[in-house]
Amino acid sequence: MIERELKLLLSASAFKCIQVHYAVMAQGYMIIADGNPLGTKKRETREFKTLDTAAKFLFRTGVADFTVKLKTSF
């Protein structure tokens, strides 16, 4: 899903859970909305260098409540 799709689904209140995961391999963060990662126009996973940049992006798109997962394996 790309940013435009995320905004459309947010306006329809279609998401149950939005999370920011720490991506070990990328050494950054990625946004997961109901199990689907936010991607770029080239359909690659969009990565954020810091948690602050991911949070600012979510706030700018209208998300005020999300969870952060620093360890994604069990």
N, CA, C, O and CB atoms as a CASP TS submission, in Angstrom:
PFRMAT TS
TARGET T0000
AUTHOR 0000-0000-0000
METHOD Language model
MODEL 1
PARENT N/A
ATOM      1  N   MET     1       0.847  -1.157   0.000  1.00  0.00           N
ATOM      2  CA  MET     1       0.000   0.000   0.000  1.00  0.00           C
ATOM      3  C   MET     1       0.901   1.231   0.000  1.00  0.00           C
ATOM      4  O   MET     1       1.925   1.263   0.683  1.00  0.00           O
ATOM      5  CB  MET     1      -0.969  -0.008   1.215  1.00  0.00           C
ATOM      6  N   ILE     2       0.514   2.229  -0.764  1.00  0.00           N
ATOM      7  CA  ILE     2       1.267   3.477  -0.826  1.00  0.00           C
ATOM      8  C   ILE     2       0.549   4.554  -0.003  1.00  0.00           C
ATOM      9  O   ILE     2      -0.548   4.332   0.509  1.00  0.00           O
ATOM     10  CB  ILE     2       1.445   3.939  -2.300  1.00  0.00           C
ATOM     11  N   GLU     3       1.179   5.701   0.111  1.00  0.00           N
ATOM     12  CA  GLU     3       0.654   6.767   0.969  1.00  0.00           C
ATOM     13  C   GLU     3      -0.767   7.177   0.580  1.00  0.00           C
ATOM     14  O   GLU     3      -1.601   7.410   1.455  1.00  0.00           O
ATOM     15  CB  GLU     3       1.572   7.980   0.909  1.00  0.00           C
ATOM     16  N   ARG     4      -1.045   7.266  -0.690  1.00  0.00           N
ATOM     17  CA  ARG     4      -2.379   7.670  -1.139  1.00  0.00           C
ATOM     18  C   ARG     4      -3.438   6.658  -0.699  1.00  0.00           C
ATOM     19  O   ARG     4      -4.520   7.040  -0.253  1.00  0.00           O
ATOM     20  CB  ARG     4      -2.402   7.827  -2.668  1.00  0.00           C
ATOM     21  N   GLU     5      -3.122   5.365  -0.826  1.00  0.00           N
ATOM     22  CA  GLU     5      -4.055   4.328  -0.383  1.00  0.00           C
ATOM     23  C   GLU     5      -4.245   4.379   1.132  1.00  0.00           C
ATOM     24  O   GLU     5      -5.351   4.179   1.635  1.00  0.00           O
ATOM     25  CB  GLU     5      -3.553   2.935  -0.809  1.00  0.00           C
ATOM     26  N   LEU     6      -3.155   4.648   1.854  1.00  0.00           N
ATOM     27  CA  LEU     6      -3.239   4.758   3.309  1.00  0.00           C
ATOM     28  C   LEU     6      -4.193   5.877   3.708  1.00  0.00           C
ATOM     29  O   LEU     6      -5.028   5.693   4.594  1.00  0.00           O
ATOM     30  CB  LEU     6      -1.848   5.004   3.913  1.00  0.00           C
ATOM     31  N   LYS     7      -4.078   7.027   3.066  1.00  0.00           N
ATOM     32  CA  LYS     7      -4.956   8.161   3.388  1.00  0.00           C
ATOM     33  C   LYS     7      -6.417   7.849   3.070  1.00  0.00           C
ATOM     34  O   LYS     7      -7.308   8.216   3.836  1.00  0.00           O
ATOM     35  CB  LYS     7      -4.513   9.410   2.616  1.00  0.00           C
ATOM     36  N   LEU     8      -6.671   7.172   1.944  1.00  0.00           N
ATOM     37  CA  LEU     8      -8.045   6.816   1.591  1.00  0.00           C
ATOM     38  C   LEU     8      -8.656   5.863   2.617  1.00  0.00           C
ATOM     39  O   LEU     8      -9.801   6.036   3.034  1.00  0.00           O
ATOM     40  CB  LEU     8      -8.085   6.181   0.200  1.00  0.00           C
ATOM     41  N   LEU     9      -7.882   4.861   3.017  1.00  0.00           N
ATOM     42  CA  LEU     9      -8.390   3.907   3.994  1.00  0.00           C
ATOM     43  C   LEU     9      -8.534   4.533   5.379  1.00  0.00           C
ATOM     44  O   LEU     9      -9.432   4.161   6.135  1.00  0.00           O
ATOM     45  CB  LEU     9      -7.473   2.700   4.066  1.00  0.00           C
ATOM     46  N   LEU    10      -7.666   5.472   5.714  1.00  0.00           N
ATOM     47  CA  LEU    10      -7.804   6.182   6.987  1.00  0.00           C
ATOM     48  C   LEU    10      -9.082   7.006   7.024  1.00  0.00           C
ATOM     49  O   LEU    10      -9.771   7.049   8.043  1.00  0.00           O
ATOM     50  CB  LEU    10      -6.597   7.084   7.227  1.00  0.00           C
ATOM     51  N   SER    11      -9.396   7.659   5.910  1.00  0.00           N
ATOM     52  CA  SER    11     -10.609   8.481   5.876  1.00  0.00           C
ATOM     53  C   SER    11     -11.868   7.620   5.971  1.00  0.00           C
ATOM     54  O   SER    11     -12.919   8.099   6.398  1.00  0.00           O
ATOM     55  CB  SER    11     -10.645   9.320   4.594  1.00  0.00           C
ATOM     56  N   ALA    12     -11.764   6.359   5.577  1.00  0.00           N
ATOM     57  CA  ALA    12     -12.893   5.437   5.685  1.00  0.00           C
ATOM     58  C   ALA    12     -12.886   4.664   7.010  1.00  0.00           C
ATOM     59  O   ALA    12     -13.733   3.798   7.233  1.00  0.00           O
ATOM     60  CB  ALA    12     -12.876   4.460   4.518  1.00  0.00           C
ATOM     61  N   SER    13     -11.935   4.978   7.879  1.00  0.00           N
ATOM     62  CA  SER    13     -11.775   4.281   9.173  1.00  0.00           C
ATOM     63  C   SER    13     -11.681   2.773   8.985  1.00  0.00           C
ATOM     64  O   SER    13     -12.328   2.010   9.703  1.00  0.00           O
ATOM     65  CB  SER    13     -12.950   4.612  10.112  1.00  0.00           C
ATOM     66  N   ALA    14     -10.880   2.349   8.027  1.00  0.00           N
ATOM     67  CA  ALA    14     -10.792   0.937   7.670  1.00  0.00           C
ATOM     68  C   ALA    14      -9.718   0.176   8.441  1.00  0.00           C
ATOM     69  O   ALA    14      -9.643  -1.047   8.322  1.00  0.00           O
ATOM     70  CB  ALA    14     -10.530   0.810   6.207  1.00  0.00           C
ATOM     71  N   PHE    15      -8.889   0.855   9.223  1.00  0.00           N
ATOM     72  CA  PHE    15      -7.801   0.177   9.916  1.00  0.00           C
ATOM     73  C   PHE    15      -8.154  -0.125  11.355  1.00  0.00           C
ATOM     74  O   PHE    15      -8.790   0.676  12.039  1.00  0.00           O
ATOM     75  CB  PHE    15      -6.545   1.012   9.862  1.00  0.00           C
ATOM     76  N   LYS    16      -7.727  -1.308  11.808  1.00  0.00           N
ATOM     77  CA  LYS    16      -7.894  -1.686  13.202  1.00  0.00           C
ATOM     78  C   LYS    16      -6.622  -1.390  13.992  1.00  0.00           C
ATOM     79  O   LYS    16      -6.680  -1.013  15.162  1.00  0.00           O
ATOM     80  CB  LYS    16      -8.262  -3.171  13.317  1.00  0.00           C
ATOM     81  N   CYS    17      -5.467  -1.565  13.335  1.00  0.00           N
ATOM     82  CA  CYS    17      -4.200  -1.455  14.043  1.00  0.00           C
ATOM     83  C   CYS    17      -3.116  -0.875  13.132  1.00  0.00           C
ATOM     84  O   CYS    17      -2.891  -1.369  12.027  1.00  0.00           O
ATOM     85  CB  CYS    17      -3.769  -2.826  14.581  1.00  0.00           C
ATOM     86  N   ILE    18      -2.461   0.157  13.600  1.00  0.00           N
ATOM     87  CA  ILE    18      -1.320   0.727  12.885  1.00  0.00           C
ATOM     88  C   ILE    18      -0.126   0.638  13.815  1.00  0.00           C
ATOM     89  O   ILE    18      -0.170   1.093  14.958  1.00  0.00           O
ATOM     90  CB  ILE    18      -1.589   2.214  12.431  1.00  0.00           C
ATOM     91  N   GLN    19       0.947   0.042  13.300  1.00  0.00           N
ATOM     92  CA  GLN    19       2.140  -0.165  14.103  1.00  0.00           C
ATOM     93  C   GLN    19       3.367   0.375  13.384  1.00  0.00           C
ATOM     94  O   GLN    19       3.406   0.451  12.156  1.00  0.00           O
ATOM     95  CB  GLN    19       2.320  -1.648  14.426  1.00  0.00           C
ATOM     96  N   VAL    20       4.364   0.746  14.173  1.00  0.00           N
ATOM     97  CA  VAL    20       5.680   1.085  13.641  1.00  0.00           C
ATOM     98  C   VAL    20       6.617  -0.002  14.140  1.00  0.00           C
ATOM     99  O   VAL    20       6.786  -0.178  15.347  1.00  0.00           O
ATOM    100  CB  VAL    20       6.159   2.539  14.087  1.00  0.00           C
ATOM    101  N   HIS    21       7.224  -0.728  13.214  1.00  0.00           N
ATOM    102  CA  HIS    21       8.132  -1.826  13.545  1.00  0.00           C
ATOM    103  C   HIS    21       9.567  -1.392  13.314  1.00  0.00           C
ATOM    104  O   HIS    21       9.863  -0.645  12.382  1.00  0.00           O
ATOM    105  CB  HIS    21       7.808  -3.083  12.710  1.00  0.00           C
ATOM    106  N   TYR    22      10.450  -1.870  14.174  1.00  0.00           N
ATOM    107  CA  TYR    22      11.873  -1.667  13.947  1.00  0.00           C
ATOM    108  C   TYR    22      12.332  -2.713  12.946  1.00  0.00           C
ATOM    109  O   TYR    22      12.134  -3.908  13.162  1.00  0.00           O
ATOM    110  CB  TYR    22      12.690  -1.755  15.280  1.00  0.00           C
ATOM    111  N   ALA    23      12.941  -2.276  11.858  1.00  0.00           N
ATOM    112  CA  ALA    23      13.433  -3.179  10.812  1.00  0.00           C
ATOM    113  C   ALA    23      14.924  -3.391  11.029  1.00  0.00           C
ATOM    114  O   ALA    23      15.726  -2.498  10.757  1.00  0.00           O
ATOM    115  CB  ALA    23      13.149  -2.606   9.377  1.00  0.00           C
ATOM    116  N   VAL    24      15.294  -4.562  11.513  1.00  0.00           N
ATOM    117  CA  VAL    24      16.678  -4.844  11.871  1.00  0.00           C
ATOM    118  C   VAL    24      17.595  -4.758  10.659  1.00  0.00           C
ATOM    119  O   VAL    24      18.664  -4.151  10.734  1.00  0.00           O
ATOM    120  CB  VAL    24      16.788  -6.220  12.509  1.00  0.00           C
ATOM    121  N   MET    25      17.194  -5.352   9.555  1.00  0.00           N
ATOM    122  CA  MET    25      18.045  -5.382   8.367  1.00  0.00           C
ATOM    123  C   MET    25      18.248  -3.979   7.781  1.00  0.00           C
ATOM    124  O   MET    25      19.331  -3.667   7.288  1.00  0.00           O
ATOM    125  CB  MET    25      17.437  -6.307   7.309  1.00  0.00           C
ATOM    126  N   ALA    26      17.239  -3.155   7.833  1.00  0.00           N
ATOM    127  CA  ALA    26      17.328  -1.806   7.273  1.00  0.00           C
ATOM    128  C   ALA    26      17.862  -0.808   8.295  1.00  0.00           C
ATOM    129  O   ALA    26      18.206   0.320   7.943  1.00  0.00           O
ATOM    130  CB  ALA    26      15.962  -1.352   6.771  1.00  0.00           C
ATOM    131  N   GLN    27      17.931  -1.222   9.556  1.00  0.00           N
ATOM    132  CA  GLN    27      18.327  -0.353  10.657  1.00  0.00           C
ATOM    133  C   GLN    27      17.500   0.921  10.665  1.00  0.00           C
ATOM    134  O   GLN    27      18.029   2.028  10.759  1.00  0.00           O
ATOM    135  CB  GLN    27      19.812  -0.016  10.566  1.00  0.00           C
ATOM    136  N   GLY    28      16.209   0.742  10.565  1.00  0.00           N
ATOM    137  CA  GLY    28      15.283   1.858  10.577  1.00  0.00           C
ATOM    138  C   GLY    28      13.909   1.353  10.982  1.00  0.00           C
ATOM    139  O   GLY    28      13.789   0.311  11.625  1.00  0.00           O
ATOM    140  N   TYR    29      12.892   2.080  10.610  1.00  0.00           N
ATOM    141  CA  TYR    29      11.521   1.752  11.007  1.00  0.00           C
ATOM    142  C   TYR    29      10.622   1.664   9.785  1.00  0.00           C
ATOM    143  O   TYR    29      10.859   2.322   8.772  1.00  0.00           O
ATOM    144  CB  TYR    29      10.974   2.797  11.993  1.00  0.00           C
ATOM    145  N   MET    30       9.585   0.840   9.896  1.00  0.00           N
ATOM    146  CA  MET    30       8.591   0.737   8.830  1.00  0.00           C
ATOM    147  C   MET    30       7.211   0.773   9.456  1.00  0.00           C
ATOM    148  O   MET    30       7.028   0.390  10.612  1.00  0.00           O
ATOM    149  CB  MET    30       8.787  -0.560   7.989  1.00  0.00           C
ATOM    150  N   ILE    31       6.240   1.238   8.677  1.00  0.00           N
ATOM    151  CA  ILE    31       4.862   1.363   9.149  1.00  0.00           C
ATOM    152  C   ILE    31       4.063   0.183   8.625  1.00  0.00           C
ATOM    153  O   ILE    31       4.089  -0.122   7.433  1.00  0.00           O
ATOM    154  CB  ILE    31       4.225   2.713   8.695  1.00  0.00           C
ATOM    155  N   ILE    32       3.349  -0.478   9.536  1.00  0.00           N
ATOM    156  CA  ILE    32       2.509  -1.622   9.202  1.00  0.00           C
ATOM    157  C   ILE    32       1.074  -1.274   9.567  1.00  0.00           C
ATOM    158  O   ILE    32       0.790  -0.931  10.714  1.00  0.00           O
ATOM    159  CB  ILE    32       2.983  -2.919   9.941  1.00  0.00           C
ATOM    160  N   ALA    33       0.170  -1.359   8.598  1.00  0.00           N
ATOM    161  CA  ALA    33      -1.249  -1.086   8.834  1.00  0.00           C
ATOM    162  C   ALA    33      -2.033  -2.362   8.574  1.00  0.00           C
ATOM    163  O   ALA    33      -2.133  -2.820   7.435  1.00  0.00           O
ATOM    164  CB  ALA    33      -1.765   0.083   7.930  1.00  0.00           C
ATOM    165  N   ASP    34      -2.585  -2.928   9.629  1.00  0.00           N
ATOM    166  CA  ASP    34      -3.323  -4.200   9.552  1.00  0.00           C
ATOM    167  C   ASP    34      -2.543  -5.281   8.814  1.00  0.00           C
ATOM    168  O   ASP    34      -3.104  -6.011   7.998  1.00  0.00           O
ATOM    169  CB  ASP    34      -4.663  -3.986   8.864  1.00  0.00           C
ATOM    170  N   GLY    35      -1.246  -5.381   9.103  1.00  0.00           N
ATOM    171  CA  GLY    35      -0.414  -6.428   8.524  1.00  0.00           C
ATOM    172  C   GLY    35       0.201  -6.102   7.178  1.00  0.00           C
ATOM    173  O   GLY    35       0.987  -6.893   6.657  1.00  0.00           O
ATOM    174  N   ASN    36      -0.134  -4.959   6.602  1.00  0.00           N
ATOM    175  CA  ASN    36       0.404  -4.573   5.298  1.00  0.00           C
ATOM    176  C   ASN    36       1.400  -3.427   5.466  1.00  0.00           C
ATOM    177  O   ASN    36       1.066  -2.395   6.048  1.00  0.00           O
ATOM    178  CB  ASN    36      -0.737  -4.165   4.330  1.00  0.00           C
ATOM    179  N   PRO    37       2.625  -3.608   4.957  1.00  0.00           N
ATOM    180  CA  PRO    37       3.610  -2.527   5.100  1.00  0.00           C
ATOM    181  C   PRO    37       3.336  -1.368   4.157  1.00  0.00           C
ATOM    182  O   PRO    37       2.831  -1.554   3.050  1.00  0.00           O
ATOM    183  CB  PRO    37       5.008  -3.060   4.854  1.00  0.00           C
ATOM    184  N   LEU    38       3.675  -0.177   4.609  1.00  0.00           N
ATOM    185  CA  LEU    38       3.588   1.000   3.762  1.00  0.00           C
ATOM    186  C   LEU    38       4.716   0.917   2.748  1.00  0.00           C
ATOM    187  O   LEU    38       5.858   0.621   3.099  1.00  0.00           O
ATOM    188  CB  LEU    38       3.667   2.323   4.600  1.00  0.00           C
ATOM    189  N   GLY    39       4.392   1.177   1.495  1.00  0.00           N
ATOM    190  CA  GLY    39       5.392   1.056   0.445  1.00  0.00           C
ATOM    191  C   GLY    39       5.609   2.342  -0.320  1.00  0.00           C
ATOM    192  O   GLY    39       4.943   3.351  -0.087  1.00  0.00           O
ATOM    193  N   THR    40       6.552   2.282  -1.231  1.00  0.00           N
ATOM    194  CA  THR    40       6.848   3.399  -2.120  1.00  0.00           C
ATOM    195  C   THR    40       6.066   3.198  -3.416  1.00  0.00           C
ATOM    196  O   THR    40       5.368   2.196  -3.572  1.00  0.00           O
ATOM    197  CB  THR    40       8.388   3.514  -2.399  1.00  0.00           C
ATOM    198  N   LYS    41       6.181   4.136  -4.333  1.00  0.00           N
ATOM    199  CA  LYS    41       5.501   3.999  -5.621  1.00  0.00           C
ATOM    200  C   LYS    41       6.036   2.815  -6.410  1.00  0.00           C
ATOM    201  O   LYS    41       5.341   2.268  -7.267  1.00  0.00           O
ATOM    202  CB  LYS    41       5.651   5.277  -6.437  1.00  0.00           C
ATOM    203  N   LYS    42       7.273   2.418  -6.122  1.00  0.00           N
ATOM    204  CA  LYS    42       7.880   1.255  -6.788  1.00  0.00           C
ATOM    205  C   LYS    42       7.531  -0.050  -6.075  1.00  0.00           C
ATOM    206  O   LYS    42       8.070  -1.107  -6.403  1.00  0.00           O
ATOM    207  CB  LYS    42       9.402   1.417  -6.854  1.00  0.00           C
ATOM    208  N   ARG    43       6.626   0.033  -5.099  1.00  0.00           N
ATOM    209  CA  ARG    43       6.149  -1.114  -4.316  1.00  0.00           C
ATOM    210  C   ARG    43       7.233  -1.762  -3.468  1.00  0.00           C
ATOM    211  O   ARG    43       7.195  -2.964  -3.205  1.00  0.00           O
ATOM    212  CB  ARG    43       5.563  -2.145  -5.235  1.00  0.00           C
ATOM    213  N   GLU    44       8.206  -0.949  -3.038  1.00  0.00           N
ATOM    214  CA  GLU    44       9.198  -1.401  -2.072  1.00  0.00           C
ATOM    215  C   GLU    44       8.756  -0.906  -0.702  1.00  0.00           C
ATOM    216  O   GLU    44       8.035   0.088  -0.612  1.00  0.00           O
ATOM    217  CB  GLU    44      10.641  -0.885  -2.433  1.00  0.00           C
ATOM    218  N   THR    45       9.168  -1.572   0.351  1.00  0.00           N
ATOM    219  CA  THR    45       8.794  -1.151   1.699  1.00  0.00           C
ATOM    220  C   THR    45       9.427   0.190   2.013  1.00  0.00           C
ATOM    221  O   THR    45      10.634   0.373   1.860  1.00  0.00           O
ATOM    222  CB  THR    45       9.214  -2.201   2.742  1.00  0.00           C
ATOM    223  N   ARG    46       8.602   1.119   2.452  1.00  0.00           N
ATOM    224  CA  ARG    46       9.108   2.456   2.799  1.00  0.00           C
ATOM    225  C   ARG    46       9.762   2.396   4.166  1.00  0.00           C
ATOM    226  O   ARG    46       9.182   1.878   5.121  1.00  0.00           O
ATOM    227  CB  ARG    46       7.966   3.518   2.784  1.00  0.00           C
ATOM    228  N   GLU    47      10.967   2.928   4.255  1.00  0.00           N
ATOM    229  CA  GLU    47      11.731   2.884   5.495  1.00  0.00           C
ATOM    230  C   GLU    47      11.955   4.298   6.014  1.00  0.00           C
ATOM    231  O   GLU    47      12.126   5.242   5.244  1.00  0.00           O
ATOM    232  CB  GLU    47      13.079   2.165   5.283  1.00  0.00           C
ATOM    233  N   PHE    48      11.948   4.420   7.331  1.00  0.00           N
ATOM    234  CA  PHE    48      12.190   5.686   8.005  1.00  0.00           C
ATOM    235  C   PHE    48      13.421   5.517   8.880  1.00  0.00           C
ATOM    236  O   PHE    48      13.549   4.508   9.574  1.00  0.00           O
ATOM    237  CB  PHE    48      10.950   6.135   8.846  1.00  0.00           C
ATOM    238  N   LYS    49      14.335   6.494   8.859  1.00  0.00           N
ATOM    239  CA  LYS    49      15.579   6.375   9.621  1.00  0.00           C
ATOM    240  C   LYS    49      15.353   6.411  11.123  1.00  0.00           C
ATOM    241  O   LYS    49      16.028   5.701  11.869  1.00  0.00           O
ATOM    242  CB  LYS    49      16.527   7.476   9.230  1.00  0.00           C
ATOM    243  N   THR    50      14.414   7.229  11.572  1.00  0.00           N
ATOM    244  CA  THR    50      14.178   7.353  13.008  1.00  0.00           C
ATOM    245  C   THR    50      12.700   7.147  13.317  1.00  0.00           C
ATOM    246  O   THR    50      11.836   7.256  12.447  1.00  0.00           O
ATOM    247  CB  THR    50      14.647   8.730  13.520  1.00  0.00           C
ATOM    248  N   LEU    51      12.444   6.849  14.566  1.00  0.00           N
ATOM    249  CA  LEU    51      11.072   6.707  15.036  1.00  0.00           C
ATOM    250  C   LEU    51      10.343   8.045  14.941  1.00  0.00           C
ATOM    251  O   LEU    51       9.144   8.082  14.667  1.00  0.00           O
ATOM    252  CB  LEU    51      11.044   6.178  16.483  1.00  0.00           C
ATOM    253  N   ASP    52      11.054   9.126  15.164  1.00  0.00           N
ATOM    254  CA  ASP    52      10.449  10.463  15.064  1.00  0.00           C
ATOM    255  C   ASP    52       9.935  10.750  13.660  1.00  0.00           C
ATOM    256  O   ASP    52       8.847  11.304  13.510  1.00  0.00           O
ATOM    257  CB  ASP    52      11.459  11.533  15.467  1.00  0.00           C
ATOM    258  N   THR    53      10.689  10.388  12.635  1.00  0.00           N
ATOM    259  CA  THR    53      10.238  10.656  11.269  1.00  0.00           C
ATOM    260  C   THR    53       9.015   9.818  10.925  1.00  0.00           C
ATOM    261  O   THR    53       8.116  10.288  10.227  1.00  0.00           O
ATOM    262  CB  THR    53      11.365  10.377  10.268  1.00  0.00           C
ATOM    263  N   ALA    54       8.974   8.576  11.411  1.00  0.00           N
ATOM    264  CA  ALA    54       7.796   7.738  11.179  1.00  0.00           C
ATOM    265  C   ALA    54       6.579   8.318  11.894  1.00  0.00           C
ATOM    266  O   ALA    54       5.483   8.348  11.335  1.00  0.00           O
ATOM    267  CB  ALA    54       8.056   6.292  11.652  1.00  0.00           C
ATOM    268  N   ALA    55       6.772   8.778  13.129  1.00  0.00           N
ATOM    269  CA  ALA    55       5.672   9.369  13.895  1.00  0.00           C
ATOM    270  C   ALA    55       5.178  10.660  13.248  1.00  0.00           C
ATOM    271  O   ALA    55       3.971  10.892  13.179  1.00  0.00           O
ATOM    272  CB  ALA    55       6.114   9.641  15.337  1.00  0.00           C
ATOM    273  N   LYS    56       6.091  11.498  12.775  1.00  0.00           N
ATOM    274  CA  LYS    56       5.696  12.732  12.097  1.00  0.00           C
ATOM    275  C   LYS    56       4.914  12.442  10.830  1.00  0.00           C
ATOM    276  O   LYS    56       3.943  13.134  10.524  1.00  0.00           O
ATOM    277  CB  LYS    56       6.920  13.574  11.767  1.00  0.00           C
ATOM    278  N   PHE    57       5.333  11.414  10.085  1.00  0.00           N
ATOM    279  CA  PHE    57       4.602  11.023   8.881  1.00  0.00           C
ATOM    280  C   PHE    57       3.182  10.597   9.231  1.00  0.00           C
ATOM    281  O   PHE    57       2.228  11.024   8.582  1.00  0.00           O
ATOM    282  CB  PHE    57       5.333   9.885   8.149  1.00  0.00           C
ATOM    283  N   LEU    58       3.038   9.758  10.255  1.00  0.00           N
ATOM    284  CA  LEU    58       1.706   9.299  10.658  1.00  0.00           C
ATOM    285  C   LEU    58       0.844  10.460  11.144  1.00  0.00           C
ATOM    286  O   LEU    58      -0.338  10.530  10.809  1.00  0.00           O
ATOM    287  CB  LEU    58       1.819   8.236  11.757  1.00  0.00           C
ATOM    288  N   PHE    59       1.413  11.362  11.920  1.00  0.00           N
ATOM    289  CA  PHE    59       0.664  12.523  12.405  1.00  0.00           C
ATOM    290  C   PHE    59       0.202  13.390  11.237  1.00  0.00           C
ATOM    291  O   PHE    59      -0.926  13.883  11.230  1.00  0.00           O
ATOM    292  CB  PHE    59       1.525  13.353  13.379  1.00  0.00           C
ATOM    293  N   ARG    60       1.083  13.574  10.246  1.00  0.00           N
ATOM    294  CA  ARG    60       0.753  14.392   9.072  1.00  0.00           C
ATOM    295  C   ARG    60      -0.369  13.759   8.244  1.00  0.00           C
ATOM    296  O   ARG    60      -1.149  14.474   7.614  1.00  0.00           O
ATOM    297  CB  ARG    60       2.001  14.591   8.195  1.00  0.00           C
ATOM    298  N   THR    61      -0.456  12.429   8.241  1.00  0.00           N
ATOM    299  CA  THR    61      -1.509  11.761   7.482  1.00  0.00           C
ATOM    300  C   THR    61      -2.796  11.594   8.287  1.00  0.00           C
ATOM    301  O   THR    61      -3.796  11.111   7.757  1.00  0.00           O
ATOM    302  CB  THR    61      -1.025  10.408   7.015  1.00  0.00           C
ATOM    303  N   GLY    62      -2.782  11.988   9.561  1.00  0.00           N
ATOM    304  CA  GLY    62      -4.008  11.949  10.347  1.00  0.00           C
ATOM    305  C   GLY    62      -4.090  10.845  11.375  1.00  0.00           C
ATOM    306  O   GLY    62      -5.154  10.622  11.951  1.00  0.00           O
ATOM    307  N   VAL    63      -3.001  10.151  11.619  1.00  0.00           N
ATOM    308  CA  VAL    63      -2.992   9.076  12.611  1.00  0.00           C
ATOM    309  C   VAL    63      -2.482   9.650  13.927  1.00  0.00           C
ATOM    310  O   VAL    63      -1.379  10.193  13.988  1.00  0.00           O
ATOM    311  CB  VAL    63      -2.108   7.867  12.139  1.00  0.00           C
ATOM    312  N   ALA    64      -3.283   9.528  14.975  1.00  0.00           N
ATOM    313  CA  ALA    64      -2.883  10.030  16.279  1.00  0.00           C
ATOM    314  C   ALA    64      -2.556   8.903  17.257  1.00  0.00           C
ATOM    315  O   ALA    64      -1.938   9.142  18.295  1.00  0.00           O
ATOM    316  CB  ALA    64      -3.974  10.904  16.851  1.00  0.00           C
ATOM    317  N   ASP    65      -2.969   7.673  16.929  1.00  0.00           N
ATOM    318  CA  ASP    65      -2.786   6.553  17.841  1.00  0.00           C
ATOM    319  C   ASP    65      -2.165   5.382  17.090  1.00  0.00           C
ATOM    320  O   ASP    65      -2.753   4.862  16.141  1.00  0.00           O
ATOM    321  CB  ASP    65      -4.130   6.140  18.485  1.00  0.00           C
ATOM    322  N   PHE    66      -0.974   4.972  17.519  1.00  0.00           N
ATOM    323  CA  PHE    66      -0.314   3.812  16.913  1.00  0.00           C
ATOM    324  C   PHE    66       0.563   3.160  17.972  1.00  0.00           C
ATOM    325  O   PHE    66       0.851   3.763  19.006  1.00  0.00           O
ATOM    326  CB  PHE    66       0.534   4.224  15.655  1.00  0.00           C
ATOM    327  N   THR    67       0.985   1.935  17.715  1.00  0.00           N
ATOM    328  CA  THR    67       1.869   1.222  18.634  1.00  0.00           C
ATOM    329  C   THR    67       3.242   1.076  17.991  1.00  0.00           C
ATOM    330  O   THR    67       3.393   1.147  16.772  1.00  0.00           O
ATOM    331  CB  THR    67       1.284  -0.172  19.008  1.00  0.00           C
ATOM    332  N   VAL    68       4.230   0.873  18.845  1.00  0.00           N
ATOM    333  CA  VAL    68       5.609   0.684  18.389  1.00  0.00           C
ATOM    334  C   VAL    68       6.079  -0.693  18.823  1.00  0.00           C
ATOM    335  O   VAL    68       5.955  -1.065  19.990  1.00  0.00           O
ATOM    336  CB  VAL    68       6.550   1.795  18.951  1.00  0.00           C
ATOM    337  N   LYS    69       6.619  -1.446  17.872  1.00  0.00           N
ATOM    338  CA  LYS    69       7.173  -2.768  18.154  1.00  0.00           C
ATOM    339  C   LYS    69       8.661  -2.717  17.854  1.00  0.00           C
ATOM    340  O   LYS    69       9.063  -2.560  16.701  1.00  0.00           O
ATOM    341  CB  LYS    69       6.462  -3.888  17.313  1.00  0.00           C
ATOM    342  N   LEU    70       9.478  -2.850  18.894  1.00  0.00           N
ATOM    343  CA  LEU    70      10.922  -2.804  18.687  1.00  0.00           C
ATOM    344  C   LEU    70      11.495  -4.188  18.406  1.00  0.00           C
ATOM    345  O   LEU    70      12.548  -4.305  17.779  1.00  0.00           O
ATOM    346  CB  LEU    70      11.608  -2.198  19.901  1.00  0.00           C
ATOM    347  N   LYS    71      10.823  -5.221  18.856  1.00  0.00           N
ATOM    348  CA  LYS    71      11.266  -6.590  18.605  1.00  0.00           C
ATOM    349  C   LYS    71      10.110  -7.328  17.946  1.00  0.00           C
ATOM    350  O   LYS    71       9.055  -7.506  18.556  1.00  0.00           O
ATOM    351  CB  LYS    71      11.725  -7.308  19.932  1.00  0.00           C
ATOM    352  N   THR    72      10.304  -7.760  16.701  1.00  0.00           N
ATOM    353  CA  THR    72       9.199  -8.354  15.962  1.00  0.00           C
ATOM    354  C   THR    72       9.226  -9.877  15.956  1.00  0.00           C
ATOM    355  O   THR    72       8.251 -10.492  15.524  1.00  0.00           O
ATOM    356  CB  THR    72       9.210  -7.853  14.554  1.00  0.00           C
ATOM    357  N   SER    73      10.301 -10.511  16.417  1.00  0.00           N
ATOM    358  CA  SER    73      10.334 -11.977  16.466  1.00  0.00           C
ATOM    359  C   SER    73       9.937 -12.451  17.856  1.00  0.00           C
ATOM    360  O   SER    73      10.050 -11.711  18.833  1.00  0.00           O
ATOM    361  CB  SER    73      11.742 -12.515  16.090  1.00  0.00           C
ATOM    362  N   PHE    74       9.473 -13.685  17.932  1.00  0.00           N
ATOM    363  CA  PHE    74       8.993 -14.221  19.213  1.00  0.00           C
ATOM    364  C   PHE    74       9.960 -15.181  19.791  1.00  0.00           C
ATOM    365  O   PHE    74       9.718 -15.729  20.866  1.00  0.00           O
ATOM    366  CB  PHE    74       7.662 -14.890  19.058  1.00  0.00           C
TER
END
